[in-house]
């Protein structure tokens, strides 16, 4: 009898496998390191080994996969972090497990983080959500009417590469300049801070450091340092401008803020909303903004949500 679902989040350094019953309860979870050798060709086999060692394959109803790259219609376009180019995980994994009946679905990890927060996290009960993950880069995930939205090229929600800044116009990993990611991710806040300090004569405790983290900027802003606050305001104004555009396109019930920067809690939400609301008035008086609650488990939960 098929009585389990699996949610599998494949990350650049580790893989998380969650075992769920058909009533959505997480029964167990397992981690394994991501083996990126030989262009990631062992990854699916090593996941299958773990599953085989724990479960009887014929008891699995469905498997959802989250991957760090663009996905559309269950086909992976590329996952640079894993060494993968185009990949049909659905067919490959069914063949590895030697079971054609298992339902397998695949989606981008940022979209699945949003799905996870709807399934078991802070957005539970909502059906339209936009999640922005402020980490090393910026990820974005879209859920509309409860469904994960990929887009034809798998880049739906990827607001990190929206061109937003002409002032500093910093170069981005994607090859363009002035992307949101260059000014509002954790690394972006640091880059913006350094540019800002170079262009300003104002004193700030940040000048004591040759190098510093985004957390340092946030900590000094919380302590009331004017320059740190000006830097964060500038950064979050860029983000707010993009979120206002998202609002006019999909008008989500809730914006979920995740990633390392979200550890700043309501302080960062207040910074974003200060700039967001003037841009969406008079149509919108309140939009829910919440900090993500599932952390690194969001993708695993979202992967299970995908096959429900
Ligand atoms: Zn970019």
Boltz pocket constraint, residues with backbone or C-beta under 6 A from the ligand:
constraints:
  - pocket:
      binder: B
      contacts: [[A, 160], [A, 161], [A, 162], [A, 172], [A, 173], [A, 174], [A, 175], [A, 176], [A, 179], [A, 181]]
      max_distance: 6.0
